[in-house]
Amino acid sequence: MSLRGRLLILVVLLLVGGLLVADAVTYVQLRSFLLGQVDQRLQEAFEQIEHGPNRPGSPNGGYPGSPGGNRGGRPDFETTRSSAPGLYAGTVSSAGTVSWRVAGGADEDATSAPALPTTLPTVSVPGKNENEGNRGAAAVPILTVPSTVEGTSAYRVRLQATNDGTVIITALPLTEVDSTLQRLLGIEIIVTIVVVALSAAIGSWLVRVGLRPLDDISDTAAEIAAGDLSQRVSRADDRTEVGRLGTSLNTMLGQIETAFDERQESEQALRASEARLRRFVADASHELRTPLAAVQAYAELFERGAKSHPEDLPRLMNNIHKESARMAVLVDDLLLLTRLDQGRPLDAHPVDLAAIAADAVEAARAVDPQRPLTLQTLDSVEVAGDRVRLRQIIDNLLANTRIHTPPATPVEVEVGTEDGVAVLRVVDHGPGLPPEQAAAVFERFYRADPSRARSDGGTGLGLSIVAAIAEAHSGSVAVRETEGGGATFAVWLPLLREDAAAPAPPAPI
């Protein structure tokens, strides 16, 4: 059974139990009250009979039905009847015989008289010194007896002893009491049924409204199970227990979504890393295959006949030497990237970046004397790092401009500080880089030339080595378009600080 059904049944059962208890208490209390009123009327009727003209010792002495009694007691019974309609009065003889007389002068053999028990309770005579309030309190039995006629109302009977030992019986029918109680019982039944029905309807609505947040939680759980982790419980009110449950579930769902997103990002990063690794292995194999094939071709050429022509031997050996040197450079670059990927620490010494840039520019002018190459730098820009690797950054950037720009293209090298970090810029005014190439230029073995031509001798690792060395020095690298055309490569490195840790470089532009 559902929680809504169990709650509704529990509420209805509690309500029915409470109404039944209230009905029973009301019924018992009203019955006790009504019987008390009947007992009071019996007391008043006895006093009228006892103190009337036919009381003992009067000229018309005797009681109705007593031996020698005068039937002239009718006026007394008429008076009694006026205050207690339906009153039965009688006496008990010494032999225990009961004689009835209906108030109002009816015959003794009234057919609907009270059916007294065979053995009447003992009735003692009250003491003469007892006050009126306590008179006969212990000597007045009051009974509820059936009628001599089946199907008629019962009677309330009172036995009262007088000082001369005579026992007077007064009885009143409980017709009005039974009628009132039956009407009360009918009203209670109807009211109970109506109240239970209305309460069940209202309770069902209240339970449904109160448990509506649970329905929202169930719907949210179903949507999450279908794969939508962004769903949240809408009715999350901390003022209620169900609301606090919704808040807790929202917190838990947020953590689950965050963990799931992190897992997806980790898996995507792992797949991307695996893809890069496979591409790296394929590119490295492809790059090494070319010089190896060339060396093998020159060796086969010598075996096929060149050895019979000694004049060709120097040319063949020179070509083999070039291809071997190319392989050595490629292998060295791959080993360097491997060490940097493994996080092996580099030498960290105070290095003047401006001096390194000056040496690199001087070497580049010697290699390419036709290119306008200028240097703009401060007197000293000190960083903590490996001098050889930092020089390699500048050499690779200058070699990149030399390869991808025309010979007369001007190049500026700038070294300075910016926002608390050292910055190195290599600015050229060549054809520049399209956005799609700029986004991939630091990838390993990337070439802007789709044909992957190697006439220039490049391996496609120069800029990736720049990025790896900068990252190993807690720096960063980026490329942007030069104003007026061309490409600007920027490298940020932490300045040398003796009193504090070096600040993080700014985000790449």
Order of alpha helices (4+ residues) and beta strands (2+ residues): alpha-alpha-beta-beta-beta-beta-beta-alpha-alpha-alpha-alpha-beta-alpha-beta-beta-alpha-beta-beta-alpha-alpha-beta-beta
